[in-house]
Amino acid sequence: MKDGFIRVAAATPTIKVADPEYNRKEIVKLMEQGEKEQVEIMVFPELALTGYTCQDLFLQYPLIRKAKEELEKIVQASKEMDMLIFVGLPWERRGKLYNVAGAVCRGKLLGLVPKRNLPNYSEFYELRHFCPGNDRPWRENDGFSGEPLVMGSRLLFRCRTMPELVAAAELCEDVWAPCPPSIRHSLAGASLIVNCSASDETTGKDVYRRELICGQSARLVCGYVYANAGEGESTQDLVFGGQNIIAENGTCLAESKRFSNGMIIADLDLQRLNSERRRMTTYGAFHQTSSWGEGSEEAGAGYEVIDFVLKGHDKTRLRRVIDKAPFVPHQEGQRSKRCEEILSIQSMGLKKRLAHTGSRSAVIGISGGLDSTLALLVTTRAFDLLGIPRSQIQCVTMPCYGTTDRTYQNACAMTRKIGASLKEVVIKDAVALHFRDIGHDPEIHDVTYENSQARERTQILMDIANQQGGLVIGTGDMSELALGWATYNGDHMSMYGVNVGVPKTLVRHLVRYYADTCGEKELSQVLYDVLDTPVSPELLPPEDGKISQKTEDLVGPYELHDFFLYYVLRFGYMPSKIWRMAVQAFEGEYSPQVIKKWLEVFYRRFFAQQFKRSCLPDGPKVGSVAVSPRGDLRMPSDASRRIWLEDLEEILTEDEMKEKEI
């Protein structure tokens, strides 16, 4: 339960139809297995205690009574388990039979959630045996010893020890209905929906079922645990495949292999879900009204909240995949599709700006590095879309103290292969004159030494653009802007920044995609060499003709910073949680100490450099994370970073703990 993670399981026991005692033993076995796996929420199928396919045996007193007796034994077995359990069974109340999910926790039956939508078509005949469940909670003295017991669809099970965890239930057909109960549950505050189901198999149904569950979790911004009936049900007319699914906001975290009973486990990130709900102003809150179904009313009206307590497990390793490159799709097909899409967004944005301003010329400072290469490729696409000759793209190479022959040659070769124009302006004399004018010793390689070169280059680009009636195309990427790794009013400034929405880890893939698909062998060779060149601003003199100033040695690995950036801006996580996730994602690549070091660097630079982002040029947003002051990041330039750094200071790595012990 640490950091908002909750471990959930969907379990399908092997049952015997109409044998609640046998089924109870199988259910308890899975509960015990779940306890060993530190599961905190466990969901079993619909009517798991009796079997879904009992048919008219549901009208027999022995079966109904025995199911209740065996549920009581499950409740007793749960006393020493730190787990909330949902199990399906038939329940009689006032002479009517209901198909319910019993919520059990630490030796208590918390409540019963009845099925609202009973299918009575095709192979289903539930109305023959069951009544549709009541919506509003209804309390009756029909507990195991005659004590009051609440039953109703509008029940919320709230964990007092983990405020993010609010669970609600629906049963099988409920989620297939036009207005599933889970919609109202989520609007009332449920972050986790469980579904006790018995959905039989027909050809192709598994695909639709998966899409349905994942889609519902996306629409409701919730976790969804779906437990389905499997082997052991009667095969008189139907076969059940036990397809269990755990989804989180549209993503399938775990899915069982069909036609094999068992248990799937995943860790849901409830803080992630809550963050999404806070961000989405269109997501219904408790005080808002819902005008669907039974009429307008407060989203939480008629609900009864039942509190429960879980001690929770301090799980070191999470049972979920943590992507170390959240901006980059892993599957090659998806990655190629994403790259094409992003290049299109960038080029269409620039196309509009060129058309609006009437500009038929673009000026790009070409260095032979990744960012300026991507900017040139995007500009080429925009010119092709407008039907403007590529020769009207003016590339400018501006060698100075740190320029190496490798990057210079790549810049020139790339420009020629693209078909753009190339202009060389050596800025050494101009920068030396500037040093003399301001009284700076050129032997002192400080920030003035570096930034003077960057500002001289920007001045040249702006003036050439004025000469040609064109636009200066910005090359800086989102990762550099997040860290403030740009010279204010130097490479920080342009007339349209095509890369402002692209993180560094994605820049590399975009250039590689272009190289792989352009169909021009010589251009591809140049682009591959650019990809192999270390990232550098090339502002300090080279050593033995090679780049001496490597960006990632100074500010840290971009793959780490992009990981931090994603979770800081997308979900607003605590630094300690981001560190914990990074330690698992980059296991074997970076030590916990190194990750902590660069995470602190990220926060210090991120807060200190907002003033640069507050006056960014226009540029296209391409993903769910962006730093534009006019869009996604409206952050004060003078905010304190103290509470973020304090949380980081509380992290103790193994080496730090050993040092304290010594």
FENMO-V595526 format. One record per run of one state. SS is the DSSP state (helix for helix, strand for strand, loop for the rest). FROM is the first residue (numbers start at 1). TO is the last residue. Records with the same first field share a line. If there is no record, write none. Layout:
# FENMO-V595526
SS->FROM-TO + FROM-TO
This chain:
# FENMO-V595526
loop->1-1 + 13-19 + 37-40 + 45-51 + 60-60 + 78-83 + 94-95 + 106-107 + 115-125 + 129-137 + 141-148 + 152-154 + 160-165 + 172-172 + 177-180 + 188-191 + 198-199 + 201-204 + 221-222 + 229-239 + 241-244 + 249-250 + 256-261 + 280-288 + 291-296 + 299-303 + 309-331 + 358-361 + 366-369 + 387-389 + 398-404 + 419-420 + 425-427 + 439-446 + 469-470 + 475-477 + 484-495 + 498-503 + 518-520 + 532-542 + 544-545 + 547-550 + 556-557 + 572-574 + 586-591 + 609-609 + 614-641 + 650-653 + 662-662
helix->2-4 + 20-36 + 52-59 + 61-77 + 126-128 + 173-176 + 181-187 + 205-220 + 270-279 + 332-357 + 370-386 + 390-392 + 405-418 + 428-438 + 447-468 + 478-483 + 504-517 + 521-531 + 551-555 + 558-571 + 575-585 + 592-608 + 610-613 + 642-649 + 654-661
strand->5-12 + 41-44 + 84-93 + 96-105 + 108-114 + 138-140 + 149-151 + 155-159 + 166-171 + 192-197 + 200-200 + 223-228 + 240-240 + 245-248 + 251-255 + 262-269 + 289-290 + 297-298 + 304-308 + 362-365 + 393-397 + 421-424 + 471-474 + 496-497 + 543-543 + 546-546
